[in-house]
Amino acid sequence: MRVIVPLQAVVQGRGGLVLGSLIPCALFYFLQFYLRRNRPSSSSPPPPSSASGSNLPELASIPRSLSRGLLSPRGSFGPARLSSRGTAVVRDDDNPYYVGLKRCADDPYNRSTNPQGFLLLGLAENRLSLDIIQDWLVKNWKESLLLDDEEEELSIQGLATYQPYDGSMDLKTAVAEFMGQVMQGSVSFNPSHIVLTAGATPAVETLGFCLADPGDAFLVPSPYYPGWDRDIKWRTGVELIPVPCRSTDNFSISIAALELAYNQVKKRGMKVRAVLVSNPSNPVGSLIDRETLCGLLDFVMEKNIHLISDEIFAGSTYGSDKFVSVAEVLDAESFDKSRVHIIYGLSKDLAVPGFRVGVIYSYNENVLAAASKLARFSSISAPTQRLLISMLSDRKFISEYLAVNRVRLHDMHALFVDGLKQLGIKCASSSGGFYCWADMSMFIRPYSEKGELKLWDNLLNVAKVNVTPGSSCHCIEPGWFRCCFTTLTEKDVPTVMERIQKITKSN
Amino acid sequence: MGIPGDEILSRVATGDGHGENTSYFDGWKAYDNDPFHPIHNPNGVIQMGLAENQLCLDLMRDWIRKNPQASICTKEGVSEFEAIANFQDYHGLPDFRKAIAKFMEKARGGRARFDPERIVMSGGATGAQETIAFCLANPGDAFLIPTPYYPAFDRDFRWRTGVQLLPIRCHSHDNFKITEAELAAAYRKARDSKIRVKGILITNPSNPLGTTMDRETLRTLVRFANEERIHLVCDEIFSGTVFDGPEYVSVAEILQEDPSTCDGDLIHIVYSLSKDLGVPGFRVGIIYSYNDAVVSCARRMSSFGLVSTQTQLLLASMLGDDDFTTDLLAESRRRLMHRHRAFTAGLEGVGIRCLQSNAGLFCWMSLKPLLKDATAEGEAELWRVIVNEVKLNISPGSSFHCTEPGWFRACFANMDEETMETALRRIRTFVRRANDAATAAKTKKRWDTSLRLSLPRRFEEMTVLTPRLMSPRSPLVQAAT
C-alpha cells in the first residue's frame, strides 16, 4: 500500500499539522482499500458490463468512448497487443446473455436423451415448424439442387464464381415477395431497394457504418435486444443510448421520452443520428401501433435523423393485433421516406439462421449504394441463394407455412404463458416473437439489478433453465425476464414450469 | 422536406474508401459494358483482370454428382436439413473446421500442421482481411506492405477500420523481392512520421507477381516482426495454385522450424477457398492465428460473416474426401502450369517478357517497350488503348502501386483455352501494329515528331462511369442476374 501524502490540509494548515495530514491520509488509505476489495473479479457471478447502467434514472452512464486519440501504450518488450477494439471484444464475456448461452451449449436438454440438461429459453430460435420446410425439400429437391440438370455445363460456374456482393437480383426479387407475404399483403416491397447480407447481424452493423460516425449515438427504446450492444457498438464506434419504457404502459414507446433523451444526449455534446426500434419488439413481443409509428416518423423528420426499424419477427405474430410495418405507414401517409430503413432476415420467420440471410431495405439511394458496396464483407453463399430462390418462389408453400407457423406459435405461447400464470408469474401483453416477457419481480430480493441477477443465476445453475435477465436488455425495472418457448414441444412445458417453481417457491 | 444529400450519412458511406473510383475498376466497367462472348459477342472485351480459377470446376461438379449426401437439397442429404438450418454457432461445424485444416495441410504438402480449433470463419478473404485489421490495429495505425500489391487491400484493410497501408518498395532489378533494407527503410519512415506500425501484410504466393517467397525472405520478415514486436499477417490465398518449383514455403513452416525464436502471438494467416478451389461464390474466408486472443476476438467478429451451414456441410464432406482433394490439387496444378506455359510462350513470341512465376492465376508482364513515355501517364495511355482498342481488360501496374511504369497483370485461369488463344491473337496483332508504326514513324521522323499510337475517339465514351458497379463475372457465365 503506497503512502499518499495529501498536501491540501497540510498546506492550508487546517486541523493542525498532525491531524491535518493524518486524517486525509487515513481516509485515502481506507478509500483505496475499499476500492481494491470491491473491484469486480472475473471469478464471481458475472455482474453486467458497464454498458447496462440501468440504475440511472433516465440515461445510461457515459459510455467508454472509442475515440481516435485512444492509443494503447507501446509494448516494445511486452506481449503482442491487440487493438483497443479487439481487447474490448475479447473482454465482453460477462454479459449474462452470452454466459447463459455458453453454459447450455455443452449440456442441452433433450426429453429422451438428456432430461436433466439445460433448458434453452435464452435463444430466440424457432424449432416449431422446421419439419414443414424439410418436407418441402424432400418433395422439391430437384429444383433446389446444387446442379441444374438442364444447364449442366454452366451451373457450377454460376454457383461457384463471383456474384454481386449484395445478392443476386433473383434472390432479391424472391425475398421482396416473401416480405410482402409476411406482411400479409398490406405492403409490397421493391427488390431494387434491397441489399442482402449474411444475416441480420451484419445488416444492422452495415447500417451503423452508413448512418453514423464513430462517437455518434442511436436512441434505442429499452428494453432492447442484447445483441445490438455487440452488433452495432463493437466496430462502428457508435453508442447506443437506451430510452427506458415502462411496464405501466406495457413498455410502449413514448415520444416524450425520446425527446428528453435526445436533448440530454445533445447536451453532452454527442450527435444523435438515428432512432432504432424493433417491431415486433424484442424482448417484449408487443407491436408498435400506427399512431406511434407516425409519431416516430414525425420525430425523426423534425430532428433530421434516421429511423431504423428491425422487423425481423414480422412473420411471427400470433395475437389478435395486426402487425403494421413502417413501410405500410410510409405508403399511406406523406412522410419523408429517405430517412427510413428496415432490417429483416430469414433467421426468424423462415427459421433458417444457419443459412445467414439478412436484409437491409432502404428508400434512400445513397444508403443503398453505400450498403451494397459494404455488403462485400458479408455476402450470402451462392448455394444458399440458389436454394432460397427456389423455396421462396413457391408462394403457395410459403403462404401455408406462414399460416401453420403462426398457429403453432400462438398455441405454444398460450400454453407457456398459462403455465407461468399458474406459478404466479404474469407476462407483458405480446403478439409476436418467440418469447414472453415475464415479470418475476416478486421473486427477487433485493428489488434491484443485483437481486435480479441472483435469481437468474439460481435459475441457470440450480434449476438449469437459461433465461435472459432484463438487465442484459437494459430494462430499468428489475425482475423482468425474457423466456423463449420455441425450442420446446408441448410435453416439455410442464418440465419447464416444475423447474422454475423450484426456484420461485424457495423465494 | 427532403434530406440534403449526403449530410446525414456517415463518412464511411460518403467517402471514397470503397476505392471504386480508381483506374483498376475502370477496366471492369468497360468489360461490363461490352463483355466478350465467343458466339454472341466475339469482339467484346475479354476479362483478364479477374483472378478467378475456373480450370477445375468440372472435377468439383463430378464430385458433387457422385456425393448427393453432401448437399441438403438431395434425397440422400435432406435429413440433415433441420440440424443444419438451425445451427448458428460461430465456431462452425466441427467437421468443416477439420476439413479446412486438413486441406490447408495438404496444399502445403503436409509440411505444416493446422489445428482445427484455430480455424475462424469470415465473409470471404475480404472479410478475413478486414477482421484481422480490426483485431490488430487502431484507427491511424499502419501496416507495411510490399509493392506491388492487390489493389483491393486498400479497401478491405483500410475502409472501415481506419488503418493505413504503407509501402515497402520492391524493384524489378531483383525480381521484386523484399529486401531487409527496404523493409527497415519503410519502418523508419513511418516512425519518423510518428505513425505507429502494428504489422506487416504480405501475400504469399504473391498477387500480382505470381511468385512464392523464399525461405530466407520469410525468415527475415519473421525475425523483423519479432524484433520490433509487430504482427505478420500472411495472405496465403493462392497457396494451392503453386504449379512449379521452387517448393512453396508457408509461414507456418517457418514457425514450426523453430518456435523458440518466433513468437506465435505475432503470426496470422488469412486463407480462402476462392482461388484454390475456384469457389468465390461460396464466401469462405478463413483466419488462422497462432495468437489465442486474436482467435477469440476474430471468432466473435465472425458473426458478421459466417459461412452458411449448408455450404459448411458440403465442404466438410468434399474436403474431407482425401482421395478427391489429392487428385484435385494435383490436377489443378497441372492445368495451371499448362495454361501458364501456353500464355507466357504466346507472349514471348511477340517479345513480351513476363516475370518468372510459379504460382497464381495470372502473369506479371512488362510492356515497357510499348510505352511512349516510361512514366505513369505513359502507362495509363497504353492501358486505355489496350482496354478500348485491343479489348482486353488487363490491370495496370499503377493500380497495384508498382513504382515502375509498364508492368501489367493478365489473368488467364478464368477462361477456356479458345478465349485465351483469342486474347493472344489480339495481343500479337496489337504488338505487330505498334512495332510497324514505330518503324514507320522512325523513317518519317521529319514529318511527324510526335509518335502517337492511334487512339480511337470513342474510348472517351467508354470510360463514363456506370451508376453501380456490377461484380465482374467470367465470360462463360450465362448468368441470369
HADDOCK unambig.tbl for C-alpha pairs under 7 A between the chains (distance, minus, plus):
assign (segid A and resid 68 and name CA) (segid B and resid 139 and name CA) 6.22 0.50 0.50
assign (segid A and resid 76 and name CA) (segid B and resid 228 and name CA) 6.78 0.50 0.50
assign (segid A and resid 76 and name CA) (segid B and resid 229 and name CA) 5.98 0.50 0.50
assign (segid A and resid 80 and name CA) (segid B and resid 229 and name CA) 6.45 0.50 0.50
assign (segid A and resid 80 and name CA) (segid B and resid 265 and name CA) 6.26 0.50 0.50
assign (segid A and resid 80 and name CA) (segid B and resid 266 and name CA) 6.38 0.50 0.50
assign (segid A and resid 82 and name CA) (segid B and resid 135 and name CA) 5.92 0.50 0.50
assign (segid A and resid 82 and name CA) (segid B and resid 136 and name CA) 4.73 0.50 0.50
assign (segid A and resid 82 and name CA) (segid B and resid 137 and name CA) 6.85 0.50 0.50
assign (segid A and resid 83 and name CA) (segid B and resid 135 and name CA) 5.63 0.50 0.50
assign (segid A and resid 83 and name CA) (segid B and resid 136 and name CA) 4.76 0.50 0.50
assign (segid A and resid 83 and name CA) (segid B and resid 137 and name CA) 4.65 0.50 0.50
assign (segid A and resid 83 and name CA) (segid B and resid 138 and name CA) 5.29 0.50 0.50
assign (segid A and resid 84 and name CA) (segid B and resid 138 and name CA) 6.54 0.50 0.50
assign (segid A and resid 85 and name CA) (segid B and resid 134 and name CA) 6.94 0.50 0.50
assign (segid A and resid 85 and name CA) (segid B and resid 135 and name CA) 6.74 0.50 0.50
assign (segid A and resid 86 and name CA) (segid B and resid 134 and name CA) 6.73 0.50 0.50
assign (segid A and resid 86 and name CA) (segid B and resid 135 and name CA) 4.55 0.50 0.50
assign (segid A and resid 86 and name CA) (segid B and resid 136 and name CA) 6.84 0.50 0.50
assign (segid A and resid 86 and name CA) (segid B and resid 297 and name CA) 5.95 0.50 0.50
assign (segid A and resid 89 and name CA) (segid B and resid 297 and name CA) 6.00 0.50 0.50
assign (segid A and resid 90 and name CA) (segid B and resid 293 and name CA) 6.92 0.50 0.50
assign (segid A and resid 90 and name CA) (segid B and resid 296 and name CA) 6.38 0.50 0.50
assign (segid A and resid 90 and name CA) (segid B and resid 297 and name CA) 5.27 0.50 0.50
assign (segid A and resid 130 and name CA) (segid B and resid 82 and name CA) 6.18 0.50 0.50
assign (segid A and resid 134 and name CA) (segid B and resid 81 and name CA) 6.43 0.50 0.50
assign (segid A and resid 134 and name CA) (segid B and resid 82 and name CA) 6.89 0.50 0.50
assign (segid A and resid 137 and name CA) (segid B and resid 73 and name CA) 6.54 0.50 0.50
assign (segid A and resid 137 and name CA) (segid B and resid 78 and name CA) 6.92 0.50 0.50
assign (segid A and resid 138 and name CA) (segid B and resid 75 and name CA) 6.26 0.50 0.50
assign (segid A and resid 138 and name CA) (segid B and resid 78 and name CA) 6.54 0.50 0.50
assign (segid A and resid 141 and name CA) (segid B and resid 73 and name CA) 4.97 0.50 0.50
assign (segid A and resid 141 and name CA) (segid B and resid 74 and name CA) 5.27 0.50 0.50
assign (segid A and resid 141 and name CA) (segid B and resid 75 and name CA) 6.84 0.50 0.50
assign (segid A and resid 144 and name CA) (segid B and resid 73 and name CA) 5.89 0.50 0.50
assign (segid A and resid 145 and name CA) (segid B and resid 73 and name CA) 5.19 0.50 0.50
assign (segid A and resid 145 and name CA) (segid B and resid 74 and name CA) 6.63 0.50 0.50
assign (segid A and resid 154 and name CA) (segid B and resid 477 and name CA) 6.52 0.50 0.50
assign (segid A and resid 156 and name CA) (segid B and resid 57 and name CA) 6.81 0.50 0.50
assign (segid A and resid 156 and name CA) (segid B and resid 61 and name CA) 6.39 0.50 0.50
assign (segid A and resid 157 and name CA) (segid B and resid 477 and name CA) 6.41 0.50 0.50
assign (segid A and resid 158 and name CA) (segid B and resid 477 and name CA) 6.10 0.50 0.50
assign (segid A and resid 158 and name CA) (segid B and resid 479 and name CA) 6.28 0.50 0.50
assign (segid A and resid 159 and name CA) (segid B and resid 281 and name CA) 6.11 0.50 0.50
assign (segid A and resid 160 and name CA) (segid B and resid 278 and name CA) 6.76 0.50 0.50
assign (segid A and resid 160 and name CA) (segid B and resid 279 and name CA) 4.32 0.50 0.50
assign (segid A and resid 160 and name CA) (segid B and resid 280 and name CA) 5.96 0.50 0.50
assign (segid A and resid 160 and name CA) (segid B and resid 281 and name CA) 4.62 0.50 0.50
assign (segid A and resid 160 and name CA) (segid B and resid 282 and name CA) 6.28 0.50 0.50
assign (segid A and resid 161 and name CA) (segid B and resid 279 and name CA) 5.77 0.50 0.50
assign (segid A and resid 161 and name CA) (segid B and resid 280 and name CA) 5.40 0.50 0.50
assign (segid A and resid 161 and name CA) (segid B and resid 281 and name CA) 4.92 0.50 0.50
assign (segid A and resid 162 and name CA) (segid B and resid 280 and name CA) 5.42 0.50 0.50
assign (segid A and resid 162 and name CA) (segid B and resid 281 and name CA) 4.93 0.50 0.50
assign (segid A and resid 162 and name CA) (segid B and resid 471 and name CA) 6.95 0.50 0.50
assign (segid A and resid 162 and name CA) (segid B and resid 473 and name CA) 6.17 0.50 0.50
assign (segid A and resid 163 and name CA) (segid B and resid 281 and name CA) 5.98 0.50 0.50
assign (segid A and resid 163 and name CA) (segid B and resid 471 and name CA) 6.22 0.50 0.50
assign (segid A and resid 164 and name CA) (segid B and resid 470 and name CA) 6.32 0.50 0.50
assign (segid A and resid 164 and name CA) (segid B and resid 471 and name CA) 5.00 0.50 0.50
assign (segid A and resid 168 and name CA) (segid B and resid 481 and name CA) 5.83 0.50 0.50
assign (segid A and resid 169 and name CA) (segid B and resid 481 and name CA) 5.51 0.50 0.50
assign (segid A and resid 170 and name CA) (segid B and resid 481 and name CA) 6.48 0.50 0.50
assign (segid A and resid 198 and name CA) (segid B and resid 305 and name CA) 6.02 0.50 0.50
assign (segid A and resid 198 and name CA) (segid B and resid 306 and name CA) 6.98 0.50 0.50
assign (segid A and resid 201 and name CA) (segid B and resid 303 and name CA) 6.84 0.50 0.50
assign (segid A and resid 201 and name CA) (segid B and resid 304 and name CA) 6.00 0.50 0.50
assign (segid A and resid 202 and name CA) (segid B and resid 304 and name CA) 4.69 0.50 0.50
assign (segid A and resid 209 and name CA) (segid B and resid 10 and name CA) 6.81 0.50 0.50
assign (segid A and resid 209 and name CA) (segid B and resid 12 and name CA) 6.46 0.50 0.50
assign (segid A and resid 210 and name CA) (segid B and resid 9 and name CA) 5.97 0.50 0.50
assign (segid A and resid 210 and name CA) (segid B and resid 10 and name CA) 5.21 0.50 0.50
assign (segid A and resid 210 and name CA) (segid B and resid 12 and name CA) 6.28 0.50 0.50
assign (segid A and resid 210 and name CA) (segid B and resid 13 and name CA) 4.88 0.50 0.50
assign (segid A and resid 211 and name CA) (segid B and resid 8 and name CA) 6.92 0.50 0.50
assign (segid A and resid 211 and name CA) (segid B and resid 9 and name CA) 4.72 0.50 0.50
assign (segid A and resid 211 and name CA) (segid B and resid 10 and name CA) 5.01 0.50 0.50
assign (segid A and resid 212 and name CA) (segid B and resid 9 and name CA) 6.42 0.50 0.50
assign (segid A and resid 212 and name CA) (segid B and resid 10 and name CA) 4.73 0.50 0.50
assign (segid A and resid 213 and name CA) (segid B and resid 10 and name CA) 5.25 0.50 0.50
assign (segid A and resid 213 and name CA) (segid B and resid 11 and name CA) 6.48 0.50 0.50
assign (segid A and resid 336 and name CA) (segid B and resid 1 and name CA) 7.00 0.50 0.50
assign (segid A and resid 336 and name CA) (segid B and resid 2 and name CA) 6.48 0.50 0.50
assign (segid A and resid 351 and name CA) (segid B and resid 86 and name CA) 6.97 0.50 0.50
assign (segid A and resid 352 and name CA) (segid B and resid 85 and name CA) 4.69 0.50 0.50
assign (segid A and resid 352 and name CA) (segid B and resid 86 and name CA) 5.69 0.50 0.50
assign (segid A and resid 353 and name CA) (segid B and resid 85 and name CA) 6.23 0.50 0.50
assign (segid A and resid 353 and name CA) (segid B and resid 86 and name CA) 5.65 0.50 0.50
assign (segid A and resid 353 and name CA) (segid B and resid 87 and name CA) 6.90 0.50 0.50
assign (segid A and resid 353 and name CA) (segid B and resid 88 and name CA) 5.98 0.50 0.50
assign (segid A and resid 354 and name CA) (segid B and resid 84 and name CA) 6.36 0.50 0.50
assign (segid A and resid 354 and name CA) (segid B and resid 85 and name CA) 4.75 0.50 0.50
assign (segid A and resid 354 and name CA) (segid B and resid 86 and name CA) 5.27 0.50 0.50
assign (segid A and resid 354 and name CA) (segid B and resid 87 and name CA) 4.90 0.50 0.50
assign (segid A and resid 354 and name CA) (segid B and resid 88 and name CA) 4.68 0.50 0.50
assign (segid A and resid 354 and name CA) (segid B and resid 308 and name CA) 5.90 0.50 0.50
assign (segid A and resid 354 and name CA) (segid B and resid 309 and name CA) 5.26 0.50 0.50
assign (segid A and resid 355 and name CA) (segid B and resid 85 and name CA) 6.21 0.50 0.50
assign (segid A and resid 355 and name CA) (segid B and resid 308 and name CA) 4.42 0.50 0.50
assign (segid A and resid 355 and name CA) (segid B and resid 309 and name CA) 5.70 0.50 0.50
assign (segid A and resid 355 and name CA) (segid B and resid 310 and name CA) 6.48 0.50 0.50
assign (segid A and resid 356 and name CA) (segid B and resid 308 and name CA) 5.68 0.50 0.50
assign (segid A and resid 370 and name CA) (segid B and resid 13 and name CA) 5.16 0.50 0.50
assign (segid A and resid 373 and name CA) (segid B and resid 18 and name CA) 6.95 0.50 0.50
assign (segid A and resid 377 and name CA) (segid B and resid 123 and name CA) 5.41 0.50 0.50
assign (segid A and resid 377 and name CA) (segid B and resid 126 and name CA) 5.87 0.50 0.50
assign (segid A and resid 377 and name CA) (segid B and resid 127 and name CA) 4.56 0.50 0.50
assign (segid A and resid 377 and name CA) (segid B and resid 305 and name CA) 6.82 0.50 0.50
assign (segid A and resid 378 and name CA) (segid B and resid 123 and name CA) 4.82 0.50 0.50
assign (segid A and resid 378 and name CA) (segid B and resid 127 and name CA) 6.84 0.50 0.50
assign (segid A and resid 378 and name CA) (segid B and resid 304 and name CA) 6.39 0.50 0.50
assign (segid A and resid 378 and name CA) (segid B and resid 305 and name CA) 4.74 0.50 0.50
assign (segid A and resid 379 and name CA) (segid B and resid 123 and name CA) 6.52 0.50 0.50
assign (segid A and resid 379 and name CA) (segid B and resid 283 and name CA) 6.79 0.50 0.50
assign (segid A and resid 381 and name CA) (segid B and resid 281 and name CA) 6.07 0.50 0.50
assign (segid A and resid 381 and name CA) (segid B and resid 282 and name CA) 4.55 0.50 0.50
assign (segid A and resid 381 and name CA) (segid B and resid 283 and name CA) 5.47 0.50 0.50
assign (segid A and resid 381 and name CA) (segid B and resid 308 and name CA) 6.14 0.50 0.50
assign (segid A and resid 382 and name CA) (segid B and resid 281 and name CA) 5.20 0.50 0.50
assign (segid A and resid 382 and name CA) (segid B and resid 282 and name CA) 5.38 0.50 0.50
assign (segid A and resid 383 and name CA) (segid B and resid 282 and name CA) 6.97 0.50 0.50
assign (segid A and resid 383 and name CA) (segid B and resid 311 and name CA) 6.89 0.50 0.50
assign (segid A and resid 384 and name CA) (segid B and resid 310 and name CA) 6.75 0.50 0.50
